Amino acid sequence: MTTPLPLPPPELSLGEQLQGLIDQFPDEGVSLGGLLDVFGDEGLLLLTAMMVLVFLVPVSIPGVSTVFGAAILMVGVSRLTGRALWLPRRLRDRRLPGSRVRVALAGGLTWVKRFERISRPHRLRRLAEQRGWLVVGNLAFIWAALLLMAPLGLLPFSNTLPALALLFYSIGFIQRDGGAVLAGHVALVASVAYFGAVLAGGGAAIAALFA
């Protein structure tokens, strides 16, 4: 039996809401389904912002990128299709280590506070509110989640760059800030370029080895 995780008041800033969740995160851990029950459909972007924080600091928690990435992927699919979020039972029941996740969340929160200082609600609002641009944004959100799921945790920045993109998207969609959404697109392009360079370098090294 775990301690219930209360949802902070929505009138608080994003950083304050996340700080409240971190302070209340139980030491014994919580299941991913338990987190979803707390956040509900309306809080999925806030949940996404919380989950990506663990990838913004040099803390390795084995298996978390796959679990969180899969959950974030389903959030993106839910947003794109306009349907309620669904997760497989095995993923819903996956337990998250309490103390280790809380330490990583607290470290990543620094990034949220920095972004909050430069975020402006309703800036470049078309990117965050217009239907066509929202479809593009949700597809990019899904692509970033797929990159986050890639089992390359030992590769530097392999989780950090997609996580940055997802954090920008979450902040942009929550605050209707097209500037943050645009920054998410830039971070996603950087992620794709980085993965492409790594794959190209690996392929060249293998070719040279056999040559």
NORVEN-V653821 format. One record per pair of residues at least 24 apart in sequence whose ideal C-beta (glycine too) atoms are under 8 Angstrom apart, sorted by the first residue. I is the first residue (numbers start at 0). J is the second residue. D is the distance in whole Angstrom. If there is no record, write none. Layout:
{{I | J | D} {I | J | D}}
This chain:
{{1 | 25 | 5} {1 | 27 | 6} {1 | 28 | 7} {1 | 29 | 5} {1 | 30 | 8} {1 | 33 | 7} {2 | 27 | 7} {3 | 37 | 8} {4 | 29 | 6} {4 | 33 | 7} {4 | 34 | 7} {4 | 37 | 5} {5 | 37 | 7} {6 | 37 | 5} {6 | 38 | 7} {6 | 39 | 8} {6 | 42 | 6} {12 | 115 | 6} {13 | 45 | 7} {13 | 48 | 7} {13 | 111 | 6} {13 | 115 | 6} {13 | 170 | 7} {13 | 173 | 6} {13 | 174 | 7} {14 | 108 | 7} {14 | 111 | 5} {14 | 112 | 5} {14 | 115 | 5} {16 | 45 | 6} {17 | 45 | 8} {17 | 48 | 7} {17 | 49 | 6} {17 | 52 | 7} {17 | 104 | 7} {17 | 108 | 6} {17 | 111 | 6} {18 | 108 | 6} {20 | 49 | 6} {20 | 104 | 8} {21 | 101 | 6} {21 | 104 | 5} {21 | 105 | 5} {21 | 108 | 7} {24 | 97 | 6} {24 | 100 | 7} {24 | 101 | 4} {24 | 104 | 7} {25 | 97 | 5} {26 | 97 | 5} {26 | 98 | 5} {26 | 101 | 8} {27 | 97 | 5} {28 | 94 | 5} {28 | 95 | 5} {28 | 96 | 5} {28 | 97 | 4} {28 | 100 | 7} {29 | 94 | 7} {29 | 95 | 6} {29 | 97 | 7} {30 | 91 | 7} {30 | 92 | 6} {30 | 93 | 7} {30 | 94 | 5} {30 | 95 | 7} {31 | 66 | 7} {31 | 70 | 6} {31 | 86 | 7} {31 | 90 | 6} {31 | 91 | 6} {31 | 92 | 8} {31 | 93 | 5} {31 | 95 | 7} {32 | 86 | 7} {32 | 91 | 3} {32 | 92 | 6} {34 | 95 | 8} {35 | 70 | 8} {35 | 84 | 7} {35 | 86 | 7} {35 | 91 | 7} {40 | 77 | 8} {40 | 83 | 6} {40 | 84 | 6} {43 | 74 | 5} {43 | 77 | 7} {43 | 78 | 7} {43 | 84 | 6} {44 | 74 | 8} {44 | 169 | 5} {44 | 172 | 5} {44 | 173 | 5} {45 | 169 | 7} {45 | 173 | 7} {46 | 70 | 8} {46 | 74 | 7} {47 | 71 | 5} {47 | 74 | 6} {47 | 165 | 6} {47 | 168 | 8} {47 | 169 | 5} {48 | 111 | 7} {48 | 166 | 6} {48 | 169 | 4} {48 | 170 | 7} {48 | 173 | 8} {49 | 104 | 7} {51 | 107 | 7} {51 | 147 | 8} {51 | 162 | 4} {51 | 163 | 8} {51 | 165 | 5} {51 | 166 | 5} {51 | 169 | 7} {52 | 103 | 7} {52 | 104 | 5} {52 | 106 | 8} {52 | 107 | 3} {52 | 108 | 6} {52 | 110 | 7} {52 | 111 | 7} {52 | 162 | 8} {52 | 166 | 8} {53 | 100 | 6} {53 | 103 | 4} {53 | 104 | 6} {53 | 107 | 6} {54 | 107 | 7} {54 | 147 | 7} {54 | 158 | 4} {54 | 159 | 6} {54 | 161 | 8} {54 | 162 | 4} {55 | 106 | 7} {55 | 107 | 4} {55 | 110 | 5} {55 | 159 | 6} {55 | 162 | 6} {55 | 163 | 7} {55 | 166 | 7} {56 | 103 | 6} {56 | 106 | 4} {56 | 107 | 5} {58 | 99 | 8} {58 | 102 | 7} {58 | 103 | 5} {58 | 106 | 7} {59 | 152 | 6} {60 | 96 | 7} {60 | 99 | 6} {60 | 100 | 7} {60 | 103 | 6} {61 | 152 | 7} {63 | 95 | 7} {63 | 100 | 8} {64 | 147 | 6} {64 | 148 | 7} {64 | 149 | 8} {64 | 150 | 8} {64 | 152 | 6} {64 | 158 | 5} {65 | 148 | 5} {65 | 150 | 7} {66 | 90 | 7} {66 | 93 | 5} {66 | 95 | 8} {67 | 147 | 7} {68 | 144 | 5} {68 | 145 | 7} {68 | 147 | 4} {68 | 148 | 3} {69 | 144 | 8} {69 | 148 | 6} {71 | 140 | 8} {71 | 144 | 4} {71 | 147 | 7} {71 | 165 | 6} {72 | 141 | 6} {72 | 144 | 4} {72 | 145 | 6} {72 | 148 | 7} {74 | 140 | 8} {74 | 144 | 8} {75 | 137 | 6} {75 | 140 | 4} {75 | 141 | 4} {75 | 144 | 6} {76 | 141 | 7} {78 | 137 | 5} {78 | 140 | 7} {79 | 134 | 7} {79 | 137 | 4} {79 | 138 | 7} {79 | 141 | 7} {110 | 163 | 8} {110 | 166 | 7} {111 | 166 | 7} {111 | 170 | 8} {114 | 166 | 7} {114 | 167 | 7} {114 | 170 | 6} {114 | 179 | 7} {115 | 170 | 8} {118 | 170 | 6} {118 | 171 | 8} {118 | 174 | 6} {118 | 176 | 5} {118 | 178 | 7} {118 | 179 | 5} {119 | 174 | 8} {119 | 176 | 6} {119 | 178 | 6} {120 | 174 | 5} {120 | 175 | 6} {120 | 176 | 6} {121 | 175 | 5} {121 | 176 | 7} {122 | 176 | 5} {122 | 177 | 6} {122 | 178 | 5} {123 | 176 | 8} {123 | 177 | 3} {123 | 178 | 5} {123 | 180 | 8} {123 | 181 | 6} {124 | 175 | 6} {124 | 177 | 6} {125 | 177 | 6} {126 | 171 | 7} {126 | 177 | 3} {126 | 178 | 8} {126 | 180 | 5} {126 | 181 | 6} {127 | 171 | 5} {127 | 172 | 6} {127 | 174 | 8} {127 | 175 | 5} {127 | 176 | 6} {127 | 177 | 5} {127 | 179 | 8} {127 | 180 | 5} {128 | 175 | 6} {128 | 177 | 8} {132 | 177 | 8} {132 | 180 | 8} {136 | 168 | 6} {136 | 171 | 8} {136 | 172 | 7} {136 | 180 | 6} {136 | 183 | 8} {139 | 164 | 8} {139 | 168 | 7} {139 | 183 | 7} {139 | 184 | 6} {139 | 187 | 5} {140 | 165 | 7} {140 | 168 | 5} {140 | 183 | 8} {142 | 187 | 6} {142 | 191 | 8} {143 | 168 | 7} {143 | 183 | 7} {143 | 186 | 8} {143 | 187 | 5} {143 | 190 | 7} {146 | 187 | 8} {146 | 190 | 5} {146 | 191 | 7} {146 | 194 | 7} {149 | 194 | 7} {151 | 197 | 8} {154 | 197 | 7} {156 | 193 | 6} {157 | 193 | 8} {157 | 194 | 7} {157 | 197 | 8} {160 | 186 | 6} {160 | 189 | 6} {160 | 190 | 4} {160 | 193 | 6} {161 | 186 | 8} {161 | 187 | 7} {161 | 190 | 5} {164 | 190 | 6}}
